[in-house]
């Protein structure tokens, strides 16, 4: 089973078109073999109401809501992915943004690439699709960001900021997404954990509804991104294997009644006499 997870904060006008696009992309999969999970991250508009209405009429659509969110805002994309991955039922988990900039039509291609390569994780790469549309300052920011990640982390993933990806469930559950900003390091973290990650070019669309959640300037995003690189590097160097297996089992215990020499317990009358 495949679960598609999409975090959403104030995306009321994108909920229905996104659900329709996901359904169209996955309609050829056998019935009951996929689901779409929208994570409402503290929306203050009608995002949750529209998602609940869809869930009532579409069995493949689910919605979970983040709790304990700051007033007027959400807990962030990392936290929303963390919650969504744990609520997912699928053996495979796909993710994408709820703003329709990722194209759900690419999901079958990602699944095919996962099977073709035998990889554990397929990461979408929007770089070719964005070259023509992004402002020059944003293109430069992306180049500088890749340079930092490659230098500090050995990260060769070209578009680590692309949310469109497919991975095995065990990877999704192992990601430390309870930490703010860690969604930017999902592919490199998967590699640090020993999983095989491959990339696949995907489409990119400009936002046509709602407001971007990344309104700050390039420089205001660069410093937190650099700090997060150092945090990801620290965690990568401190991470240790946590798998274990039992090598000796305790001897089976027997109750007195099952031993060959066991005698039945005395009755109350015998004990009293």
TORMARTI-862188 format. One record per residue: residue number from 1; x, y, z of N, C-alpha, C, CB in turn; residue in three letters. Coordinates in steps of 0.2 Angstrom, whole numbers. Glycine has a CB too. Layout:
<recs>
    n   n.px   n.py   n.pz  ca.px  ca.py  ca.pz   c.px   c.py   c.pz  cb.px  cb.py  cb.pz  res
  NUM      X      Y      Z      X      Y      Z      X      Y      Z      X      Y      Z  ALA
...
</recs>
This chain:
<recs>
    n   n.px   n.py   n.pz  ca.px  ca.py  ca.pz   c.px   c.py   c.pz  cb.px  cb.py  cb.pz  res
    1      4     -6      0      0      0      0      4      6      0     -5      0      6  UNK
    2      2     11     -3      5     18     -4      1     23      0      7     20    -11  UNK
    3      5     27      4      2     33      7      5     39      5      2     32     15  UNK
    4      1     44      2      4     50      0      2     55      5      1     53     -7  UNK
    5      8     59      8      7     63     13      8     70     11     12     61     19  UNK
    6      4     75     13      5     82     11      3     87     17      0     84      5  UNK
    7      8     90     19      7     95     25      4    101     22     14     97     28  UNK
    8     -1    104     25     -4    110     23     -5    115     28    -11    108     20  UNK
    9     -4    121     27     -5    127     31     -8    133     27      1    130     35  UNK
   10    -15    134     28    -19    139     25    -18    138     17    -16    146     27  UNK
   11    -21    132     15    -21    130      8    -28    128      6    -16    124      7  UNK
   12    -33    132      9    -40    130      7    -42    130      0    -44    136     11  UNK
   13    -39    134     -4    -41    134    -11    -37    128    -15    -40    140    -14  UNK
   14    -32    125    -12    -28    120    -15    -30    113    -13    -21    121    -14  UNK
   15    -34    112     -8    -36    106     -5    -39    101    -10    -40    106      1  UNK
   16    -45    104    -13    -49    100    -18    -45     99    -24    -55    103    -19  UNK
   17    -42    104    -28    -38    102    -34    -32     97    -32    -35    109    -36  UNK
   18    -29     98    -27    -24     93    -25    -26     86    -24    -20     95    -19  UNK
   19    -32     85    -21    -35     78    -20    -37     76    -27    -41     79    -15  UNK
   20    -40     80    -31    -42     77    -38    -36     75    -42    -45     83    -41  UNK
   21    -30     79    -41    -24     77    -45    -21     71    -43    -19     83    -45  UNK
   22    -21     70    -36    -18     64    -33    -22     58    -35    -18     64    -25  UNK
   23    -29     59    -35    -33     53    -37    -32     51    -45    -40     55    -36  UNK
   24    -31     57    -49    -30     55    -56    -24     52    -57    -31     62    -60  UNK
   25    -19     54    -53    -12     51    -54    -12     43    -52     -7     54    -50  UNK
   26    -16     41    -47    -15     35    -44    -21     30    -46    -14     35    -37  UNK
   27    -26     33    -50    -32     29    -51    -31     22    -54    -36     33    -56  UNK
   28    -25     21    -57    -24     15    -60    -21      9    -55    -19     15    -66  UNK
   29    -20     12    -49    -18      7    -44    -24      3    -42    -14     10    -38  UNK
   30    -23     -3    -40    -29     -7    -38    -32     -4    -32    -27    -14    -35  UNK
   31    -39     -5    -31    -43     -1    -26    -40     -3    -19    -50     -3    -27  UNK
   32    -40      1    -15    -38      0     -8    -30      0     -7    -41     -6     -5  UNK
   33    -26      1    -13    -19      0    -12    -16      7    -11    -17     -3    -19  UNK
   34    -19     12    -11    -16     19     -9    -21     23     -5    -14     22    -16  UNK
   35    -18     28     -2    -22     33      2    -19     40      1    -23     31      9  UNK
   36    -23     45      2    -20     52      2    -21     55      9    -23     56     -3  UNK
   37    -16     57     13    -16     60     19    -14     67     20    -12     55     24  UNK
   38    -19     71     21    -17     78     22    -16     80     29    -23     83     19  UNK
   39    -11     83     31     -9     85     37    -10     93     38     -2     84     39  UNK
   40    -16     95     42    -17    102     43    -13    104     49    -25    103     45  UNK
   41     -8    109     47     -3    111     52     -5    118     54      4    112     49  UNK
   42    -10    118     59    -12    125     62    -16    130     57     -7    128     65  UNK
   43    -19    128     52    -22    132     47    -27    137     51    -25    128     42  UNK
   44    -28    143     49    -33    148     51    -38    149     46    -29    154     54  UNK
   45    -38    146     40    -43    147     35    -47    141     35    -40    148     28  UNK
   46    -50    139     30    -55    133     29    -52    127     27    -61    135     24  UNK
   47    -45    127     27    -42    120     25    -44    114     28    -34    121     27  UNK
   48    -45    114     35    -47    108     39    -54    107     37    -46    109     46  UNK
   49    -59    112     37    -66    110     35    -66    107     28    -70    117     35  UNK
   50    -63    109     23    -63    107     17    -60    100     16    -60    111     12  UNK
   51    -55     98     20    -52     92     20    -57     87     24    -45     92     24  UNK
   52    -60     89     29    -65     85     33    -71     83     28    -68     88     39  UNK
   53    -73     88     24    -79     87     19    -77     81     14    -81     93     16  UNK
   54    -70     82     12    -68     77      7    -68     70     10    -61     79      4  UNK
   55    -65     70     16    -64     63     19    -71     60     20    -61     64     26  UNK
   56    -76     63     21    -83     60     22    -86     57     16    -88     66     24  UNK
   57    -83     59     10    -86     57      3    -81     53     -1    -89     62     -1  UNK
   58    -74     53      1    -69     49     -2    -65     45      2    -64     54     -6  UNK
   59    -66     38      2    -63     33      7    -56     33      6    -66     27      5  UNK
   60    -53     36      1    -45     36      0    -42     42      3    -44     35     -7  UNK
   61    -46     47      6    -44     53      8    -44     53     16    -48     59      5  UNK
   62    -39     55     19    -39     56     26    -36     63     28    -35     50     30  UNK
   63    -38     65     34    -35     71     36    -33     71     44    -40     77     35  UNK
   64    -27     72     46    -25     73     53    -23     80     54    -19     68     54  UNK
   65    -24     82     60    -23     89     62    -17     89     67    -29     93     64  UNK
   66    -12     94     66     -7     95     71    -11     98     77     -2     99     69  UNK
   67     -8     96     83    -11     99     90     -5    103     93    -13     94     94  UNK
   68     -7    107     98     -2    111    101      2    116     97      3    107    105  UNK
   69     -2    119     91      2    123     87      1    130     90     -2    123     80  UNK
   70      6    135     88      6    142     90      0    145     88     13    145     89  UNK
   71     -2    150     91     -8    154     89     -7    157     82    -10    159     94  UNK
   72    -11    156     77    -10    159     71     -5    156     66     -9    166     72  UNK
   73     -2    151     68      3    148     64      4    140     65     10    151     65  UNK
   74      8    137     62      9    130     62     15    128     66      8    126     56  UNK
   75     16    121     66     23    119     69     28    118     64     22    112     73  UNK
   76     27    119     58     32    119     53     31    112     49     38    119     56  UNK
   77     35    112     43     34    106     38     37    100     41     37    108     32  UNK
   78     43    101     45     46     95     48     41     91     52     53     97     51  UNK
   79     38     95     57     34     92     62     28     89     58     31     97     67  UNK
   80     25     92     53     19     90     50     21     83     46     17     95     45  UNK
   81     27     83     43     29     77     40     30     71     45     36     77     36  UNK
   82     32     73     51     33     68     56     27     65     58     37     72     63  UNK
   83     22     69     59     15     67     61     12     63     56     10     73     63  UNK
   84     12     65     49      9     62     44     12     55     43     10     66     38  UNK
   85     19     54     43     22     48     42     20     43     47     30     49     42  UNK
   86     19     45     53     17     40     58      9     38     58     18     43     65  UNK
   87      5     43     55     -2     41     54     -3     37     47     -6     48     53  UNK
   88      2     37     43      2     33     37      1     26     38      8     35     32  UNK
   89     -3     22     33     -4     15     34      0     11     28    -11     14     33  UNK
   90      3     15     24      7     12     18     13      9     20      7     17     13  UNK
   91     15      4     16     22      1     16     27      5     13     22     -6     13  UNK
   92     24      9      8     28     14      4     25     21      6     28     13     -3  UNK
   93     29     26      7     26     33      9     29     38      4     28     35     16  UNK
   94     24     42      1     26     47     -4     25     54     -1     23     47    -11  UNK
   95     28     59     -2     27     66      0     27     71     -5     32     67      6  UNK
   96     23     76     -4     23     82     -9     20     88     -5     19     80    -15  UNK
   97     21     94     -8     19    100     -5     11    100     -7     23    106     -7  UNK
   98      7    104     -3      0    105     -4     -1    111     -8     -3    106      3  UNK
   99      4    115    -11      3    121    -14      2    120    -22      8    126    -13  UNK
  100      2    113    -24      2    112    -31      8    113    -35     -4    115    -34  UNK
  101     13    115    -32     19    116    -36     23    110    -38     24    121    -32  UNK
  102     22    105    -33     24     98    -35     18     95    -39     25     93    -29  UNK
  103     20     91    -44     15     88    -49     13     81    -47     17     88    -56  UNK
  104      7     79    -44      6     72    -42      6     67    -48     -1     72    -39  UNK
  105      6     70    -54      7     66    -60     13     62    -60      5     70    -67  UNK
  106     18     65    -57     25     62    -57     25     56    -52     30     67    -55  UNK
  107     20     55    -48     20     49    -43     21     42    -46     14     49    -39  UNK
  108     18     41    -51     19     34    -54     26     33    -57     14     33    -60  UNK
  109     29     39    -59     36     38    -62     41     37    -56     38     45    -65  UNK
  110     39     40    -50     44     39    -45     43     31    -42     42     43    -39  UNK
  111     37     29    -42     36     22    -40     39     17    -45     29     20    -40  UNK
  112     39     19    -52     42     14    -57     50     14    -56     40     17    -64  UNK
  113     52     20    -54     60     21    -53     62     17    -47     62     28    -53  UNK
  114     58     17    -42     60     14    -36     60      6    -37     54     15    -30  UNK
  115     55      4    -41     56     -3    -43     61     -5    -48     49     -6    -46  UNK
  116     62     -1    -53     67     -2    -58     74     -2    -55     67      3    -63  UNK
  117     76      2    -51     83      3    -48     84     -1    -42     84     10    -46  UNK
  118     78     -4    -39     79     -7    -32     81     -3    -27     84    -13    -33  UNK
  119     81      4    -27     83      8    -22     78      8    -16     83     15    -25  UNK
  120     79     12    -11     75     12     -5     71     19     -5     79     12      1  UNK
  121     73     23     -9     71     30     -9     72     34    -16     75     34     -3  UNK
  122     67     37    -18     68     41    -25     66     48    -23     63     38    -30  UNK
  123     71     52    -24     70     60    -23     69     63    -29     77     62    -19  UNK
  124     64     68    -29     62     72    -35     67     77    -36     55     75    -35  UNK
  125     69     79    -42     73     84    -44     70     89    -49     80     81    -47  UNK
  126     68     95    -46     65    100    -50     70    105    -53     60    104    -45  UNK
  127     76    104    -53     81    109    -55     81    111    -62     88    107    -53  UNK
  128     80    106    -66     79    108    -73     73    112    -75     79    101    -78  UNK
  129     67    110    -72     61    113    -73     61    120    -70     55    109    -70  UNK
  130     65    122    -65     65    128    -62     70    133    -65     66    127    -54  UNK
  131     74    131    -69     80    135    -71     77    141    -75     84    131    -76  UNK
  132     72    140    -79     69    145    -83     65    150    -79     65    143    -89  UNK
  133     61    148    -74     56    152    -70     58    155    -64     51    147    -69  UNK
  134     63    153    -61     66    156    -55     70    163    -56     69    151    -50  UNK
  135     69    167    -51     73    173    -52     80    172    -51     71    179    -46  UNK
  136     85    176    -54     92    174    -54     94    174    -47     96    180    -57  UNK
  137     92    178    -42     94    178    -35     93    172    -32     91    184    -31  UNK
  138     87    169    -34     85    162    -31     89    157    -33     78    161    -32  UNK
  139     91    157    -40     95    152    -43    102    152    -40     96    153    -50  UNK
  140    105    158    -38    111    159    -35    111    156    -28    113    166    -35  UNK
  141    105    157    -24    104    155    -18    104    147    -17     98    157    -15  UNK
  142    101    144    -23    101    137    -23    108    134    -24     96    134    -28  UNK
  143    112    137    -28    119    135    -30    123    135    -23    122    139    -35  UNK
  144    122    141    -20    126    142    -14    124    137     -8    125    149    -11  UNK
  145    118    135     -8    115    131     -3    118    124     -5    108    130     -3  UNK
  146    118    122    -11    121    115    -13    128    115    -11    120    114    -20  UNK
  147    132    120    -12    139    120    -11    140    119     -3    142    127    -13  UNK
  148    136    123      1    137    122      8    135    114     10    132    126     12  UNK
  149    130    111      8    128    105      9    133    100      7    121    103      6  UNK
  150    136    101      1    141     96     -1    147     96      3    143     98     -9  UNK
  151    149    103      5    155    104      9    155    101     16    157    111      9  UNK
  152    149    103     19    148    101     26    146     94     27    143    105     29  UNK
  153    142     91     22    138     85     23    140     79     18    131     86     23  UNK
  154    144     81     13    145     77      8    138     75      4    148     70     10  UNK
  155    134     80      4    127     79      1    127     80     -6    122     83      5  UNK
  156    126     75    -11    126     76    -18    119     77    -21    130     71    -21  UNK
  157    114     77    -17    107     77    -19    107     84    -22    102     76    -14  UNK
  158    104     85    -28    104     91    -32     98     95    -29    103     90    -39  UNK
  159     92     93    -28     87     97    -26     84     94    -19     81     97    -31  UNK
  160     87     95    -14     85     92     -7     79     95     -5     91     92     -2  UNK
  161     77    101     -7     72    105     -5     65    103     -8     72    112     -6  UNK
  162     66     98    -13     60     96    -17     56     91    -12     61     93    -23  UNK
  163     50     92    -11     46     88     -6     43     82    -10     40     92     -3  UNK
  164     43     81    -16     41     76    -20     46     70    -20     39     78    -27  UNK
  165     44     65    -16     48     59    -16     44     53    -14     54     60    -10  UNK
  166     47     47    -14     44     41    -12     50     37     -8     42     36    -18  UNK
  167     48     34     -3     53     30      1     49     24      5     56     35      7  UNK
  168     53     20      7     51     14     11     48     17     18     56      9     12  UNK
  169     43     14     21     41     16     27     46     17     33     35     12     29  UNK
  170     50     12     33     55     11     38     60     18     38     59      5     38  UNK
  171     61     20     32     65     26     32     61     32     35     67     28     25  UNK
  172     55     33     33     51     39     35     50     39     43     44     38     32  UNK
  173     50     33     46     49     33     53     56     34     57     46     26     55  UNK
  174     61     33     53     68     34     56     70     41     56     73     29     53  UNK
  175     67     45     52     69     52     51     68     56     57     66     55     45  UNK
  176     73     61     59     72     65     65     68     71     64     79     66     69  UNK
  177     62     71     62     58     76     60     55     80     65     53     74     55  UNK
  178     56     78     71     54     82     77     58     88     78     53     78     83  UNK
  179     63     89     74     68     95     75     66     99     69     75     93     75  UNK
  180     65    106     70     64    111     65     69    111     60     63    118     69  UNK
  181     66    111     54     71    112     48     74    106     45     76    116     50  UNK
  182     72    100     48     76     94     46     72     91     40     75     89     52  UNK
  183     67     94     38     64     91     31     68     93     26     57     94     30  UNK
  184     73     98     26     77    100     21     83     94     20     80    106     22  UNK
  185     84     90     25     89     85     25     87     78     25     94     86     31  UNK
  186     81     77     22     78     70     22     82     66     18     71     70     20  UNK
  187     84     67     12     88     63      8     95     61     10     89     65      1  UNK
  188     98     66     13    105     64     15    105     60     22    109     71     17  UNK
  189     99     62     26     98     58     32     97     50     30     93     61     36  UNK
  190     93     49     25     92     42     23     98     39     21     87     42     17  UNK
  191    103     43     17    109     40     15    113     38     21    113     44     10  UNK
  192    113     43     26    117     42     32    115     36     36    117     48     37  UNK
  193    109     34     35    106     28     39    107     22     35     98     29     40  UNK
  194    111     22     29    113     17     25    108     15     20    113     11     30  UNK
  195    103     19     18     98     17     13    101     20      6     91     20     14  UNK
  196     98     17      1    100     19     -6     95     24     -9    100     13    -11  UNK
  197     98     30    -11     94     36    -13     96     37    -20     95     42     -8  UNK
  198     91     38    -25     92     40    -31     88     46    -33     90     34    -37  UNK
  199     89     49    -38     86     55    -40     82     54    -47     90     61    -40  UNK
  200     77     58    -48     73     58    -54     70     65    -56     67     53    -53  UNK
  201     71     67    -62     69     74    -63     61     74    -63     71     76    -70  UNK
  202     58     79    -60     51     80    -60     49     87    -62     48     78    -52  UNK
  203     42     88    -63     40     94    -65     39     99    -59     33     93    -68  UNK
  204     39    106    -61     38    111    -56     33    116    -58     45    114    -54  UNK
  205     28    118    -54     23    123    -56     23    129    -52     16    120    -57  UNK
  206     22    135    -54     21    141    -50     15    140    -46     22    147    -54  UNK
  207     15    143    -40      9    143    -36      4    148    -39     11    146    -28  UNK
  208     -2    145    -39     -8    149    -42    -13    151    -37    -11    145    -48  UNK
  209    -12    149    -31    -17    151    -26    -14    150    -19    -23    146    -26  UNK
  210    -16    155    -14    -13    155     -8     -6    159     -8    -12    148     -5  UNK
  211     -3    159     -2      3    163     -1      9    158      1      2    168      4  UNK
  212     15    160     -2     20    156      0     22    157      7     26    159     -4  UNK
  213     25    151     10     26    151     17     34    152     18     25    144     20  UNK
  214     37    155     12     44    156     13     45    163     10     48    151      8  UNK
  215     41    168     13     42    175     11     48    179     12     36    178     13  UNK
  216     52    176     17     58    180     19     63    180     13     61    177     25  UNK
  217     67    185     13     72    185      8     77    180      8     76    192      8  UNK
  218     81    179      3     86    174      2     91    174      8     90    174     -5  UNK
  219     94    180     10     99    180     15     96    178     22    102    187     15  UNK
  220     89    180     23     86    178     29     85    170     30     79    182     30  UNK
  221     85    167     24     84    160     24     91    156     24     80    157     18  UNK
  222     96    160     22    103    157     21    106    155     28    107    161     17  UNK
  223    105    160     32    109    159     39    106    153     43    108    165     43  UNK
  224     99    153     43     96    147     47     98    141     43     88    148     47  UNK
  225     98    141     36    100    135     33    107    132     34     99    136     25  UNK
  226    111    137     35    118    135     36    119    132     43    123    142     36  UNK
  227    115    135     48    115    133     55    112    126     55    111    137     60  UNK
  228    107    125     51    104    118     50    109    113     47     98    118     46  UNK
  229    113    115     43    118    111     40    123    108     45    122    114     34  UNK
  230    125    113     50    130    111     55    126    106     60    132    117     59  UNK
  231    119    107     61    116    103     65    115     96     62    109    105     67  UNK
  232    114     95     56    113     89     52    120     85     52    111     90     45  UNK
  233    125     89     52    132     86     52    133     83     59    137     91     50  UNK
  234    132     87     64    133     85     71    129     78     72    131     90     76  UNK
  235    123     78     70    119     72     71    121     66     67    111     73     69  UNK
  236    123     68     61    126     62     57    132     59     60    128     65     50  UNK
  237    137     63     63    143     60     66    141     57     73    148     66     67  UNK
  238    136     59     76    134     56     83    130     50     82    131     61     87  UNK
  239    127     49     76    122     44     76    126     37     76    118     44     69  UNK
  240    122     32     80    125     25     80    120     20     79    128     24     88  UNK
  241    122     14     76    117      9     75    113      7     81    120      3     72  UNK
  242    106      6     80    102      5     86     99     -2     85     97     10     87  UNK
  243    100     -6     80     97    -12     78    100    -17     83     98    -15     71  UNK
  244     96    -22     85     99    -28     89     95    -34     88     98    -26     97  UNK
  245     98    -40     90     94    -46     89     95    -50     96     96    -50     83  UNK
  246     91    -54     97     91    -59    103     95    -65    101     84    -61    106  UNK
  247    101    -66    105    105    -72    104    104    -77    109    112    -69    104  UNK
  248    101    -76    114    100    -82    119     93    -81    122    105    -82    125  UNK
  249     89    -86    122     82    -85    125     82    -89    132     77    -89    120  UNK
  250     78    -86    137     78    -89    143     75    -96    143     74    -84    148  UNK
  251     77   -100    147     74   -107    148     66   -106    149     77   -111    153  UNK
  252     62   -111    146     55   -111    147     54   -113    154     52   -115    142  UNK
  253     50   -108    158     48   -110    165     42   -115    165     47   -104    169  UNK
  254     42   -119    170     36   -123    171     33   -122    178     38   -131    170  UNK
  255     27   -123    178     23   -122    184     23   -129    188     16   -120    183  UNK
  256     22   -128    194     23   -135    198     18   -140    196     21   -133    205  UNK
  257     12   -138    193      7   -143    190      9   -146    184      1   -139    189  UNK
  258     14   -144    181     17   -147    174     23   -151    175     18   -142    169  UNK
  259     26   -151    181     32   -155    182     30   -162    183     36   -152    188  UNK
  260     34   -167    181     32   -174    182     31   -176    189     38   -179    179  UNK
  261     35   -173    194     34   -175    201     30   -171    205     41   -175    204  UNK
  262     26   -167    201     22   -162    205     16   -165    208     19   -157    200  UNK
  263     14   -163    214      8   -165    218      3   -160    217     10   -167    225  UNK
  264     -3   -162    217     -9   -157    217     -9   -153    224    -16   -161    216  UNK
  265    -11   -147    223    -11   -142    229    -17   -145    233    -13   -135    226  UNK
  266    -15   -145    240    -21   -148    245    -27   -143    245    -18   -148    252  UNK
  267    -32   -147    246    -39   -143    247    -39   -139    253    -45   -148    246  UNK
  268    -44   -135    253    -44   -130    259    -45   -135    266    -50   -125    259  UNK
  269    -49   -140    265    -51   -144    271    -44   -148    273    -56   -149    269  UNK
  270    -41   -151    268    -35   -154    270    -30   -150    273    -31   -157    263  UNK
  271    -29   -144    271    -24   -139    273    -26   -137    281    -24   -133    269  UNK
  272    -33   -136    282    -35   -134    288    -35   -140    293    -43   -132    288  UNK
  273    -35   -146    291    -35   -152    295    -28   -154    297    -38   -158    292  UNK
</recs>
